[in-house]
Amino acid sequence: MIVTTIRITKDLVSMIDKVIEKTGVTGRSTHIRRAIYDYCKRILND
């Protein structure tokens, strides 16, 4: 289950990276990515 969650997390992050690349928002991209990582960490810790 954890492995699947990590895989989904990676896909989600890469997908959002693509969206960020299209929008061209650089300042917010790291903030968004960090929020996703924190969210995923919280899920994995539960």
C-alpha distance matrix in Angstrom:
0.0 3.8 5.4 5.2 6.3 8.8 9.9 10.6 12.3 14.4 15.5 16.4 18.3 20.1 21.0 22.4 24.3 25.9 26.9 28.4 30.2 31.8 32.8 34.0 33.1 32.8 33.4 30.7 28.1 27.2 27.1 24.8 22.5 22.6 21.8 18.6 17.5 18.5 16.6 13.3 14.0 14.7 11.4 9.6 12.4 12.1
3.8 0.0 3.8 5.4 5.0 6.2 8.6 9.8 10.4 12.4 14.3 15.1 16.3 18.4 19.8 20.9 22.3 24.4 25.6 26.5 28.4 30.3 31.2 32.0 31.0 30.3 30.8 28.3 25.6 24.4 24.4 22.4 19.8 19.6 19.3 16.3 14.6 15.6 14.3 10.8 10.9 12.2 9.5 6.9 9.8 10.6
5.4 3.8 0.0 3.8 5.4 5.1 6.2 8.7 9.7 10.7 12.5 14.1 15.3 16.7 18.3 20.0 21.0 22.8 24.5 25.6 27.0 29.0 30.3 31.0 30.4 29.7 30.6 28.2 25.3 24.2 24.8 22.7 19.8 20.1 20.2 17.0 15.3 17.1 16.1 12.3 12.9 14.9 12.4 9.8 13.1 14.2
5.2 5.4 3.8 0.0 3.8 5.4 5.0 6.2 8.5 9.9 10.6 12.1 14.2 15.4 16.3 18.2 19.8 21.2 22.5 24.1 25.7 27.2 28.6 29.7 29.2 29.0 30.0 27.4 24.5 24.0 24.4 21.8 19.3 20.1 19.7 16.2 15.3 17.2 15.5 12.0 13.6 15.2 12.1 10.7 14.3 14.7
6.3 5.0 5.4 3.8 0.0 3.8 5.4 5.1 6.0 8.7 9.9 10.3 12.1 14.2 15.1 16.3 18.1 19.9 20.9 22.1 24.1 25.7 26.6 27.7 26.8 26.6 27.3 24.5 21.9 21.2 21.2 18.7 16.3 16.9 16.2 12.8 12.0 13.6 11.7 8.2 10.1 11.6 8.5 7.6 11.4 11.9
8.8 6.2 5.1 5.4 3.8 0.0 3.8 5.4 4.9 6.2 8.6 9.7 10.4 12.3 14.0 15.2 16.3 18.4 19.9 20.7 22.3 24.4 25.5 26.1 25.3 24.6 25.5 23.1 20.2 19.1 19.7 17.6 14.7 15.2 15.4 12.0 10.5 12.8 11.9 8.2 9.5 12.1 10.1 8.4 12.0 13.5
9.9 8.6 6.2 5.0 5.4 3.8 0.0 3.8 5.3 5.2 6.3 8.6 10.0 10.7 12.2 14.3 15.3 16.7 18.5 19.9 21.1 22.9 24.5 25.3 25.0 24.6 26.0 23.7 20.5 20.0 21.0 18.5 15.6 17.0 17.3 13.6 12.8 15.6 14.5 11.0 13.0 15.4 13.1 11.9 15.6 16.9
10.6 9.8 8.7 6.2 5.1 5.4 3.8 0.0 3.8 5.5 5.1 6.0 8.5 9.9 10.4 12.2 14.1 15.3 16.4 18.1 19.8 21.2 22.4 23.7 23.3 23.4 24.6 21.9 19.0 19.0 19.5 16.6 14.3 15.9 15.5 11.7 11.8 14.4 12.6 9.6 12.5 14.3 11.8 11.7 15.5 16.1
12.3 10.4 9.7 8.5 6.0 4.9 5.3 3.8 0.0 3.8 5.5 5.0 6.1 8.6 9.7 10.5 12.1 14.2 15.3 16.2 18.2 20.0 20.9 21.8 20.9 20.6 21.6 19.0 16.0 15.6 16.1 13.4 10.9 12.2 12.1 8.3 8.1 11.0 9.7 6.8 9.6 11.9 10.3 10.3 13.8 15.0
14.4 12.4 10.7 9.9 8.7 6.2 5.2 5.5 3.8 0.0 3.8 5.4 5.1 6.1 8.4 9.9 10.4 12.3 14.2 15.1 16.3 18.5 19.9 20.4 20.0 19.5 20.9 18.8 15.5 15.1 16.5 14.1 11.0 12.9 13.7 10.2 9.6 13.1 12.7 9.9 12.2 15.0 13.8 13.2 16.6 18.3
15.5 14.3 12.5 10.6 9.9 8.6 6.3 5.1 5.5 3.8 0.0 3.8 5.5 5.2 6.0 8.6 9.7 10.6 12.4 14.1 15.2 16.7 18.4 19.5 19.6 19.7 21.6 19.3 15.9 16.5 17.7 14.8 12.4 14.9 15.2 11.6 12.1 15.5 14.4 12.0 14.9 17.3 15.6 15.6 19.2 20.3
16.4 15.1 14.1 12.1 10.3 9.7 8.6 6.0 5.0 5.4 3.8 0.0 3.8 5.5 5.1 6.2 8.5 9.9 10.6 12.2 14.2 15.5 16.5 17.8 17.4 17.8 19.2 16.5 13.6 14.3 15.0 11.7 9.9 12.5 12.2 8.6 10.1 13.2 11.7 10.1 13.5 15.4 13.9 14.8 18.1 19.0
18.3 16.3 15.3 14.2 12.1 10.4 10.0 8.5 6.1 5.1 5.5 3.8 0.0 3.8 5.4 5.1 6.1 8.7 9.8 10.3 12.1 14.3 15.1 15.7 15.1 14.9 16.3 14.0 10.7 11.0 12.3 9.5 6.9 9.8 10.5 7.4 8.3 11.8 11.5 10.2 12.9 15.3 14.8 15.3 18.3 19.9
20.1 18.4 16.7 15.4 14.2 12.3 10.7 9.9 8.6 6.1 5.2 5.5 3.8 0.0 3.8 5.4 4.9 6.3 8.7 9.7 10.4 12.5 14.3 14.8 15.1 15.0 17.2 15.4 11.8 12.7 14.6 12.1 9.6 12.9 14.0 11.1 11.8 15.5 15.3 13.7 16.4 19.0 18.2 18.4 21.6 23.2
21.0 19.8 18.3 16.3 15.1 14.0 12.2 10.4 9.7 8.4 6.0 5.1 5.4 3.8 0.0 3.8 5.4 5.2 6.4 8.7 9.9 10.9 12.6 14.0 14.5 15.3 17.6 15.3 12.2 14.0 15.3 12.1 10.8 14.3 14.5 11.7 13.4 16.7 15.8 14.7 17.9 19.9 18.9 19.7 23.0 24.0
22.4 20.9 20.0 18.2 16.3 15.2 14.3 12.2 10.5 9.9 8.6 6.2 5.1 5.4 3.8 0.0 3.8 5.3 4.9 6.1 8.5 9.8 10.4 11.7 11.4 12.3 14.2 11.7 8.7 10.8 11.8 8.6 7.9 11.5 11.6 9.5 11.8 14.7 14.1 13.8 16.9 18.7 18.3 19.5 22.4 23.5
24.3 22.3 21.0 19.8 18.1 16.3 15.3 14.1 12.1 10.4 9.7 8.5 6.1 4.9 5.4 3.8 0.0 3.8 5.4 5.0 6.1 8.7 9.8 10.0 10.2 10.3 12.8 11.2 7.6 9.6 11.7 9.5 8.0 11.7 13.0 11.2 12.6 15.9 16.1 15.7 18.2 20.5 20.4 21.2 23.9 25.6
25.9 24.4 22.8 21.2 19.9 18.4 16.7 15.3 14.2 12.3 10.6 9.9 8.7 6.3 5.2 5.3 3.8 0.0 3.8 5.4 5.0 6.3 8.7 9.6 11.0 12.0 15.0 13.6 10.4 13.0 15.0 12.6 11.7 15.4 16.3 14.4 16.1 19.4 19.1 18.6 21.4 23.6 23.1 23.9 26.9 28.3
26.9 25.6 24.5 22.5 20.9 19.9 18.5 16.4 15.3 14.2 12.4 10.6 9.8 8.7 6.4 4.9 5.4 3.8 0.0 3.8 5.4 5.1 6.2 8.4 9.3 11.3 13.8 11.9 9.5 12.7 14.0 11.2 11.5 15.2 15.4 13.9 16.4 19.1 18.5 18.7 21.7 23.4 23.0 24.4 27.2 28.3
28.4 26.5 25.6 24.1 22.1 20.7 19.9 18.1 16.2 15.1 14.1 12.2 10.3 9.7 8.7 6.1 5.0 5.4 3.8 0.0 3.8 5.4 5.1 5.7 5.9 7.5 10.1 8.6 6.2 9.7 11.3 9.3 9.8 13.3 14.0 13.3 15.5 18.1 18.2 18.7 21.3 23.1 23.4 24.7 27.1 28.5
30.2 28.4 27.0 25.7 24.1 22.3 21.1 19.8 18.2 16.3 15.2 14.2 12.1 10.4 9.9 8.5 6.1 5.0 5.4 3.8 0.0 3.8 5.5 5.0 7.2 8.2 11.7 11.3 8.8 11.8 14.2 12.7 12.5 16.0 17.3 16.4 18.1 21.1 21.4 21.5 23.9 26.1 26.2 27.2 29.8 31.4
31.8 30.3 29.0 27.2 25.7 24.4 22.9 21.2 20.0 18.5 16.7 15.5 14.3 12.5 10.9 9.8 8.7 6.3 5.1 5.4 3.8 0.0 3.8 5.5 8.3 10.6 13.8 13.1 11.3 14.8 16.5 14.6 15.1 18.7 19.3 18.4 20.6 23.4 23.2 23.5 26.2 28.1 28.0 29.2 31.9 33.2
32.8 31.2 30.3 28.6 26.6 25.5 24.5 22.4 20.9 19.9 18.4 16.5 15.1 14.3 12.6 10.4 9.8 8.7 6.2 5.1 5.5 3.8 0.0 3.8 5.5 8.8 11.4 10.5 9.8 13.5 14.6 13.0 14.4 17.6 18.0 17.7 20.2 22.5 22.4 23.3 26.0 27.5 27.7 29.3 31.7 32.9
34.0 32.0 31.0 29.7 27.7 26.1 25.3 23.7 21.8 20.4 19.5 17.8 15.7 14.8 14.0 11.7 10.0 9.6 8.4 5.7 5.0 5.5 3.8 0.0 3.8 6.0 9.2 9.5 8.7 12.1 13.8 13.1 14.1 17.1 18.2 18.3 20.3 22.6 23.1 24.0 26.2 28.0 28.6 30.0 32.2 33.7
33.1 31.0 30.4 29.2 26.8 25.3 25.0 23.3 20.9 20.0 19.6 17.4 15.1 15.1 14.5 11.4 10.2 11.0 9.3 5.9 7.2 8.3 5.5 3.8 0.0 3.8 5.9 5.9 6.1 9.5 10.6 10.3 12.0 14.5 15.4 16.1 18.2 20.1 20.8 22.1 24.1 25.7 26.7 28.2 30.0 31.6
32.8 30.3 29.7 29.0 26.6 24.6 24.6 23.4 20.6 19.5 19.7 17.8 14.9 15.0 15.3 12.3 10.3 12.0 11.3 7.5 8.2 10.6 8.8 6.0 3.8 0.0 3.8 5.5 5.1 7.3 9.4 10.1 11.0 13.1 14.8 15.8 17.1 19.0 20.4 21.5 23.1 25.0 26.3 27.4 29.1 31.0
33.4 30.8 30.6 30.0 27.3 25.5 26.0 24.6 21.6 20.9 21.6 19.2 16.3 17.2 17.6 14.2 12.8 15.0 13.8 10.1 11.7 13.8 11.4 9.2 5.9 3.8 0.0 3.8 5.7 6.7 7.5 9.4 11.0 12.1 13.6 15.4 16.7 17.9 19.6 21.2 22.4 24.0 25.8 27.1 28.3 30.2
30.7 28.3 28.2 27.4 24.5 23.1 23.7 21.9 19.0 18.8 19.3 16.5 14.0 15.4 15.3 11.7 11.2 13.6 11.9 8.6 11.3 13.1 10.5 9.5 5.9 5.5 3.8 0.0 3.8 5.6 5.1 6.1 8.5 9.9 10.6 12.4 14.3 15.4 16.5 18.4 19.9 21.2 22.8 24.4 25.7 27.3
28.1 25.6 25.3 24.5 21.9 20.2 20.5 19.0 16.0 15.5 15.9 13.6 10.7 11.8 12.2 8.7 7.6 10.4 9.5 6.2 8.8 11.3 9.8 8.7 6.1 5.1 5.7 3.8 0.0 3.8 5.4 5.2 6.0 8.5 9.9 10.6 12.2 14.2 15.3 16.5 18.2 20.0 21.2 22.5 24.2 26.0
27.2 24.4 24.2 24.0 21.2 19.1 20.0 19.0 15.6 15.1 16.5 14.3 11.0 12.7 14.0 10.8 9.6 13.0 12.7 9.7 11.8 14.8 13.5 12.1 9.5 7.3 6.7 5.6 3.8 0.0 3.8 5.5 5.0 5.9 8.5 9.8 10.3 12.1 14.0 15.2 16.1 18.2 19.9 20.8 22.1 24.3
27.1 24.4 24.8 24.4 21.2 19.7 21.0 19.5 16.1 16.5 17.7 15.0 12.3 14.6 15.3 11.8 11.7 15.0 14.0 11.3 14.2 16.5 14.6 13.8 10.6 9.4 7.5 5.1 5.4 3.8 0.0 3.8 5.5 5.1 6.2 8.7 9.9 10.5 12.3 14.3 15.3 16.5 18.5 20.0 21.0 22.8
24.8 22.4 22.7 21.8 18.7 17.6 18.5 16.6 13.4 14.1 14.8 11.7 9.5 12.1 12.1 8.6 9.5 12.6 11.2 9.3 12.7 14.6 13.0 13.1 10.3 10.1 9.4 6.1 5.2 5.5 3.8 0.0 3.8 5.4 5.1 6.3 8.7 10.0 10.6 12.4 14.3 15.4 16.7 18.5 20.0 21.4
22.5 19.8 19.8 19.3 16.3 14.7 15.6 14.3 10.9 11.0 12.4 9.9 6.9 9.6 10.8 7.9 8.0 11.7 11.5 9.8 12.5 15.1 14.4 14.1 12.0 11.0 11.0 8.5 6.0 5.0 5.5 3.8 0.0 3.8 5.4 5.1 6.2 8.7 9.8 10.6 12.2 14.2 15.4 16.4 18.2 20.1
22.6 19.6 20.1 20.1 16.9 15.2 17.0 15.9 12.2 12.9 14.9 12.5 9.8 12.9 14.3 11.5 11.7 15.4 15.2 13.3 16.0 18.7 17.6 17.1 14.5 13.1 12.1 9.9 8.5 5.9 5.1 5.4 3.8 0.0 3.8 5.4 5.0 6.1 8.5 9.8 10.4 12.3 14.3 15.2 16.3 18.4
21.8 19.3 20.2 19.7 16.2 15.4 17.3 15.5 12.1 13.7 15.2 12.2 10.5 14.0 14.5 11.6 13.0 16.3 15.4 14.0 17.3 19.3 18.0 18.2 15.4 14.8 13.6 10.6 9.9 8.5 6.2 5.1 5.4 3.8 0.0 3.8 5.5 5.2 6.1 8.6 9.9 10.6 12.5 14.3 15.3 16.8
18.6 16.3 17.0 16.2 12.8 12.0 13.6 11.7 8.3 10.2 11.6 8.6 7.4 11.1 11.7 9.5 11.2 14.4 13.9 13.3 16.4 18.4 17.7 18.3 16.1 15.8 15.4 12.4 10.6 9.8 8.7 6.3 5.1 5.4 3.8 0.0 3.8 5.4 5.0 6.1 8.5 9.8 10.6 12.2 14.1 15.5
17.5 14.6 15.3 15.3 12.0 10.5 12.8 11.8 8.1 9.6 12.1 10.1 8.3 11.8 13.4 11.8 12.6 16.1 16.4 15.5 18.1 20.6 20.2 20.3 18.2 17.1 16.7 14.3 12.2 10.3 9.9 8.7 6.2 5.0 5.5 3.8 0.0 3.8 5.4 5.1 6.0 8.5 9.8 10.4 12.1 14.2
18.5 15.6 17.1 17.2 13.6 12.8 15.6 14.4 11.0 13.1 15.5 13.2 11.8 15.5 16.7 14.7 15.9 19.4 19.1 18.1 21.1 23.4 22.5 22.6 20.1 19.0 17.9 15.4 14.2 12.1 10.5 10.0 8.7 6.1 5.2 5.4 3.8 0.0 3.8 5.5 5.1 6.2 8.7 9.9 10.5 12.4
16.6 14.3 16.1 15.5 11.7 11.9 14.5 12.6 9.7 12.7 14.4 11.7 11.5 15.3 15.8 14.1 16.1 19.1 18.5 18.2 21.4 23.2 22.4 23.1 20.8 20.4 19.6 16.5 15.3 14.0 12.3 10.6 9.8 8.5 6.1 5.0 5.4 3.8 0.0 3.8 5.5 5.2 6.4 8.8 10.0 10.9
13.3 10.8 12.3 12.0 8.2 8.2 11.0 9.6 6.8 9.9 12.0 10.1 10.2 13.7 14.7 13.8 15.7 18.6 18.7 18.7 21.5 23.5 23.3 24.0 22.1 21.5 21.2 18.4 16.5 15.2 14.3 12.4 10.6 9.8 8.6 6.1 5.1 5.5 3.8 0.0 3.8 5.3 5.0 6.2 8.6 9.9
14.0 10.9 12.9 13.6 10.1 9.5 13.0 12.5 9.6 12.2 14.9 13.5 12.9 16.4 17.9 16.9 18.2 21.4 21.7 21.3 23.9 26.2 26.0 26.2 24.1 23.1 22.4 19.9 18.2 16.1 15.3 14.3 12.2 10.4 9.9 8.5 6.0 5.1 5.5 3.8 0.0 3.8 5.4 5.1 6.0 8.6
14.7 12.2 14.9 15.2 11.6 12.1 15.4 14.3 11.9 15.0 17.3 15.4 15.3 19.0 19.9 18.7 20.5 23.6 23.4 23.1 26.1 28.1 27.5 28.0 25.7 25.0 24.0 21.2 20.0 18.2 16.5 15.4 14.2 12.3 10.6 9.8 8.5 6.2 5.2 5.3 3.8 0.0 3.8 5.5 5.1 6.3
11.4 9.5 12.4 12.1 8.5 10.1 13.1 11.8 10.3 13.8 15.6 13.9 14.8 18.2 18.9 18.3 20.4 23.1 23.0 23.4 26.2 28.0 27.7 28.6 26.7 26.3 25.8 22.8 21.2 19.9 18.5 16.7 15.4 14.3 12.5 10.6 9.8 8.7 6.4 5.0 5.4 3.8 0.0 3.8 5.5 5.3
9.6 6.9 9.8 10.7 7.6 8.4 11.9 11.7 10.3 13.2 15.6 14.8 15.3 18.4 19.7 19.5 21.2 23.9 24.4 24.7 27.2 29.2 29.3 30.0 28.2 27.4 27.1 24.4 22.5 20.8 20.0 18.5 16.4 15.2 14.3 12.2 10.4 9.9 8.8 6.2 5.1 5.5 3.8 0.0 3.8 5.4
12.4 9.8 13.1 14.3 11.4 12.0 15.6 15.5 13.8 16.6 19.2 18.1 18.3 21.6 23.0 22.4 23.9 26.9 27.2 27.1 29.8 31.9 31.7 32.2 30.0 29.1 28.3 25.7 24.2 22.1 21.0 20.0 18.2 16.3 15.3 14.1 12.1 10.5 10.0 8.6 6.0 5.1 5.5 3.8 0.0 3.8
12.1 10.6 14.2 14.7 11.9 13.5 16.9 16.1 15.0 18.3 20.3 19.0 19.9 23.2 24.0 23.5 25.6 28.3 28.3 28.5 31.4 33.2 32.9 33.7 31.6 31.0 30.2 27.3 26.0 24.3 22.8 21.4 20.1 18.4 16.8 15.5 14.2 12.4 10.9 9.9 8.6 6.3 5.3 5.4 3.8 0.0
